[in-house]
Amino acid sequence: MRVPPPVATVALALALALAQPQAQAQAQATAPPPGASRIARLSAEFGARVFREVARRSRDRNVAFSPHGVASVLAMLQVAAAGGTRSQLEGAMAYGLREKGVAKALRWLQKALTDPAQPDVVHTAEALFVQRGLPLAAAFMPRFRQAFRQTVKQVDFSEGPRARLIVNDWVQQHTAGMIQDFLPEGSVDEMTRLVLLSAIHFKGHWRTPFPEAATRQRLFHKLDGSTVSVPMMEQTGKYCYGEFSTPEQVEYDVLEVPYQGEALSMLIAAPFENAPLSALTAVLSAHLVAEWKSNLLCATRLLVLPKFSLESECDLQGPLQALGMTAMFDAHAANFSSLSDQESLFVGQALQKVKIDVNESGTEAASATAAIIYARMAPMAVVMDKPFLFVVRHNPTGALLFMGQVMEP
């Protein structure tokens, strides 16, 4: 004689049966579309290449940079570009928005970065501010919205101070107030036709916070042999650590400090002995960062890390031109007919501003990146007591949200 199952067991089985299709649907919705991993990797590689150029020009100065921010703005520029200008952008980024599935992959990447289930908060936003009344090419708006799903905002750039205030307010809002006065005075005027923007705000708490009572002044050794006293955080814990060497046999170590959700972590790299940090920045890439991540071994370590706050402003024109994107900055060679075929346009400025604060509880960072398009007549405008690199990486996608070099905290 069969005994009927208890009511609670039947209810549980029914609930599981009903939940299964919903869980499958949710997994399918969050799963990367075909080719998304490739686009995420290529975007990270492109951003890292731009950082290398920025760091090379910065010599021994502190640098904070957003690889993801610059990749986002250049992807948006592809929608507006045509001819040789677009070919240079596609060549430098190693993918084009015209390729099948790329727009969908970019939308997935943005969604993956801002996963609300993670305790560490990443907020990203893109915006396009266009001159009111500018005759746009018929296909521009559908293509832009397909890839970025952002509302286009119309402003009157002939009212320069007011237009600048509108753009800067948007940046301040989408960076939780960390980036203020992003566009400097005089950066937009009656010849401005378009401002493309990408903003990122990140706030993450360490998986194991540093005890504030352990923070004390210690000496930080600069490359020129001098020292400076800075507040150093200290704690013993289980960290993933590895030793590596560059192709030129410069040896360095890498240590990972995870944030709470472990989807994000900060990787810190510093050369042994007194080797210059430029030996590392010269070979830095998304592929190398992924190699670090996959070859670290976890062990108990005493970590001594300086508290630091960096704020960087960067003119991206030189670094982007060095990577082969010259046409878009040339008033005579630039081709943005995919945006408007009734005006000759070119990129007059490409800017980025980044701020990052690292303390005992975690990290807060923000970036704003912009490309400003003008009409052609516009005027051209381990114990880390020595310099180290830092990389804030989104581990599920490999996206590099922030990276930089700390020459003096």
CORRAHU-V383552 format. One record per residue. N is the residue number from 0. RES is the residue in one letter. OMEGA is omega in whole degrees, -180 to 180 (none if undefined). D_CENTER is the distance of its C-alpha to the mean C-alpha in Angstrom with 1 decimal. Layout:
((N RES OMEGA D_CENTER) (N RES OMEGA D_CENTER))
This chain:
((0 M -179 65.7) (1 R 179 61.9) (2 V -180 60.5) (3 P -180 58.0) (4 P 177 54.6) (5 P -179 54.0) (6 V -178 52.5) (7 A 180 49.4) (8 T 178 48.8) (9 V -179 49.2) (10 A 180 46.9) (11 L 179 44.2) (12 A 180 44.7) (13 L -180 44.5) (14 A 178 41.3) (15 L 180 39.7) (16 A 180 41.0) (17 L -176 39.6) (18 A -175 36.2) (19 Q 178 35.7) (20 P 180 35.1) (21 Q 178 32.7) (22 A 178 30.7) (23 Q -180 30.8) (24 A 179 29.6) (25 Q 178 26.7) (26 A 179 25.7) (27 Q -179 26.0) (28 A -178 23.8) (29 T 179 20.9) (30 A -180 21.6) (31 P 175 19.3) (32 P -180 21.1) (33 P 178 22.4) (34 G -176 20.0) (35 A -180 16.8) (36 S 179 16.1) (37 R -179 16.6) (38 I 177 14.2) (39 A -179 11.4) (40 R -179 12.6) (41 L 177 12.9) (42 S 179 9.5) (43 A 179 8.2) (44 E 180 11.3) (45 F 180 10.8) (46 G 179 7.6) (47 A 178 9.5) (48 R 178 12.5) (49 V 178 11.4) (50 F 179 10.6) (51 R 179 14.1) (52 E 178 15.6) (53 V -178 14.2) (54 A 180 15.5) (55 R 180 18.7) (56 R -175 19.4) (57 S 179 18.8) (58 R -174 21.5) (59 D 179 22.1) (60 R 172 20.0) (61 N 178 17.3) (62 V 168 13.8) (63 A -169 10.5) (64 F 175 7.5) (65 S 176 3.8) (66 P -178 4.1) (67 H -180 2.7) (68 G -179 4.3) (69 V 178 6.9) (70 A 180 7.6) (71 S -179 8.2) (72 V 180 10.5) (73 L 175 12.2) (74 A 177 12.9) (75 M 179 14.5) (76 L 179 16.4) (77 Q -179 17.9) (78 V -177 19.8) (79 A -172 21.4) (80 A 177 22.2) (81 A 175 25.4) (82 G -177 27.5) (83 G 179 26.4) (84 T 178 23.4) (85 R 179 21.9) (86 S 178 23.2) (87 Q 178 21.3) (88 L -180 18.0) (89 E -180 18.8) (90 G -179 20.0) (91 A -177 17.0) (92 M 178 14.6) (93 A 171 17.5) (94 Y 180 17.7) (95 G 180 19.0) (96 L 178 18.9) (97 R 180 22.7) (98 E 180 22.6) (99 K 174 23.9) (100 G -176 21.6) (101 V 180 18.3) (102 A 179 18.0) (103 K 179 18.8) (104 A 179 16.3) (105 L 178 13.4) (106 R 179 15.0) (107 W -179 15.4) (108 L 179 11.8) (109 Q 180 10.9) (110 K -180 14.1) (111 A -180 13.5) (112 L -174 10.3) (113 T -179 12.5) (114 D -178 15.7) (115 P 180 18.2) (116 A -178 20.2) (117 Q 179 17.8) (118 P 177 18.8) (119 D -170 15.3) (120 V 171 13.9) (121 V 178 10.6) (122 H 177 11.0) (123 T 179 9.3) (124 A 174 11.5) (125 E 178 12.3) (126 A 176 15.6) (127 L 176 18.1) (128 F -174 20.7) (129 V 178 23.7) (130 Q 180 27.0) (131 R 178 29.6) (132 G 178 32.2) (133 L 179 30.2) (134 P -177 31.7) (135 L 174 29.0) (136 A -172 29.6) (137 A -175 30.9) (138 A -172 28.3) (139 F -176 25.2) (140 M 178 24.8) (141 P -179 25.5) (142 R -179 23.0) (143 F -178 20.2) (144 R 178 21.0) (145 Q -176 21.4) (146 A -169 17.8) (147 F 176 16.0) (148 R -179 18.8) (149 Q 177 18.2) (150 T 177 21.2) (151 V -176 21.9) (152 K 179 23.1) (153 Q 177 26.0) (154 V 177 26.6) (155 D -177 29.2) (156 F 176 27.6) (157 S 171 31.2) (158 E -170 31.0) (159 G -178 28.4) (160 P -179 28.3) (161 R 179 28.2) (162 A 178 25.5) (163 R 179 23.3) (164 L -180 24.1) (165 I -180 23.1) (166 V -178 19.6) (167 N 176 19.1) (168 D 178 20.4) (169 W 180 18.0) (170 V -179 15.0) (171 Q -180 16.8) (172 Q -174 17.6) (173 H 173 14.1) (174 T 179 12.8) (175 A 176 16.0) (176 G -177 17.6) (177 M -180 15.3) (178 I 180 14.6) (179 Q 180 18.1) (180 D -175 19.8) (181 F 178 16.6) (182 L 180 18.8) (183 P 178 21.6) (184 E 178 25.3) (185 G -177 26.4) (186 S 175 23.1) (187 V 180 24.4) (188 D -174 28.1) (189 E 179 30.6) (190 M 179 29.2) (191 T -180 25.7) (192 R -174 25.4) (193 L 171 21.8) (194 V 177 18.5) (195 L -173 15.4) (196 L 170 12.7) (197 S 180 9.3) (198 A 178 8.8) (199 I 171 7.1) (200 H -178 9.6) (201 F 174 10.0) (202 K -177 13.6) (203 G 177 14.8) (204 H 177 18.3) (205 W 174 19.4) (206 R 174 21.6) (207 T -179 24.2) (208 P 175 24.0) (209 F 176 25.5) (210 P -178 28.9) (211 E -179 29.0) (212 A -178 32.6) (213 A -180 31.5) (214 T 179 29.3) (215 R -180 31.4) (216 Q 175 31.4) (217 R -179 31.1) (218 L 173 30.9) (219 F -174 27.7) (220 H -179 28.7) (221 K -176 27.3) (222 L -179 27.5) (223 D 178 30.5) (224 G 179 32.4) (225 S 179 32.4) (226 T 176 31.4) (227 V -180 30.0) (228 S -178 30.6) (229 V 176 27.5) (230 P -179 27.2) (231 M 174 26.4) (232 M -175 25.8) (233 E 170 27.8) (234 Q 175 28.5) (235 T -179 29.9) (236 G 179 28.4) (237 K -179 27.5) (238 Y 174 24.4) (239 C -168 23.3) (240 Y 176 23.9) (241 G 176 24.5) (242 E -173 25.8) (243 F 174 24.8) (244 S 178 25.7) (245 T 176 24.4) (246 P 178 26.5) (247 E 176 28.2) (248 Q 169 29.2) (249 V -177 27.2) (250 E -179 27.1) (251 Y 177 24.3) (252 D -178 23.5) (253 V 177 20.5) (254 L -178 20.5) (255 E 175 18.4) (256 V -175 18.4) (257 P 171 17.7) (258 Y -171 16.9) (259 Q -175 19.6) (260 G -180 18.7) (261 E 169 17.8) (262 A 180 15.1) (263 L 177 12.7) (264 S 173 13.8) (265 M 176 13.3) (266 L -176 14.7) (267 I -177 16.7) (268 A 179 18.4) (269 A 179 21.3) (270 P 171 24.2) (271 F 176 27.7) (272 E -177 30.4) (273 N 179 29.5) (274 A 180 27.4) (275 P 179 24.9) (276 L 180 21.3) (277 S 177 20.9) (278 A 177 22.5) (279 L -177 19.4) (280 T -178 16.7) (281 A -177 18.9) (282 V -176 18.6) (283 L 179 15.1) (284 S 176 13.6) (285 A 178 12.0) (286 H 180 15.7) (287 L 179 16.7) (288 V 177 14.3) (289 A 176 15.8) (290 E 176 19.2) (291 W -174 18.8) (292 K -175 18.0) (293 S -177 21.0) (294 N 178 23.4) (295 L 175 23.2) (296 L -174 26.4) (297 C 179 26.8) (298 A 178 29.4) (299 T -179 30.4) (300 R 167 29.1) (301 L -178 29.5) (302 L 175 26.0) (303 V -172 26.1) (304 L 180 22.8) (305 P 165 22.6) (306 K 178 21.4) (307 F 174 19.0) (308 S 179 17.4) (309 L 172 15.5) (310 E -176 14.8) (311 S 169 13.8) (312 E -172 14.5) (313 C 170 14.0) (314 D -174 16.0) (315 L -173 14.2) (316 Q -179 17.5) (317 G 178 18.9) (318 P -179 16.1) (319 L 177 15.8) (320 Q 180 19.6) (321 A 178 19.9) (322 L 173 18.1) (323 G -179 20.8) (324 M -175 19.5) (325 T -172 22.5) (326 A -173 24.3) (327 M 179 21.9) (328 F -178 22.6) (329 D -176 26.3) (330 A -178 28.3) (331 H -177 30.9) (332 A -175 28.9) (333 A 179 26.1) (334 N 176 26.6) (335 F -179 25.0) (336 S 174 28.1) (337 S 174 26.1) (338 L 179 25.2) (339 S 179 28.6) (340 D -179 31.6) (341 Q 176 33.6) (342 E 175 31.6) (343 S -172 30.4) (344 L 175 26.8) (345 F 178 24.3) (346 V 180 20.9) (347 G -179 22.1) (348 Q 171 19.0) (349 A -169 15.3) (350 L 170 13.7) (351 Q 175 10.7) (352 K -177 11.5) (353 V 173 9.8) (354 K 179 12.1) (355 I 177 12.3) (356 D 179 15.6) (357 V -180 16.8) (358 N -174 20.3) (359 E -175 22.8) (360 S -179 21.6) (361 G -174 17.9) (362 T 168 14.6) (363 E -176 13.4) (364 A 178 10.3) (365 A 176 9.2) (366 S 171 7.7) (367 A -179 9.4) (368 T -177 9.5) (369 A 166 12.8) (370 A -177 15.3) (371 I -177 18.8) (372 I -180 21.6) (373 Y 167 25.2) (374 A -170 28.6) (375 R -177 30.1) (376 M -177 32.4) (377 A 175 29.6) (378 P -179 29.7) (379 M 179 27.0) (380 A none 25.0) (381 V 146 24.9) (382 V -174 26.6) (383 M -180 23.7) (384 D 177 26.0) (385 K -176 24.8) (386 P -178 21.6) (387 F 173 18.8) (388 L 169 15.3) (389 F 180 12.8) (390 V 171 10.0) (391 V -171 8.7) (392 R 171 9.0) (393 H -169 9.7) (394 N -179 13.1) (395 P -177 14.6) (396 T -175 12.3) (397 G 180 10.9) (398 A 178 7.3) (399 L -175 5.5) (400 L -179 3.3) (401 F 170 5.1) (402 M -180 8.1) (403 G 177 11.2) (404 Q 177 14.9) (405 V 179 17.5) (406 M 176 20.7) (407 E -177 22.4) (408 P none 21.4))
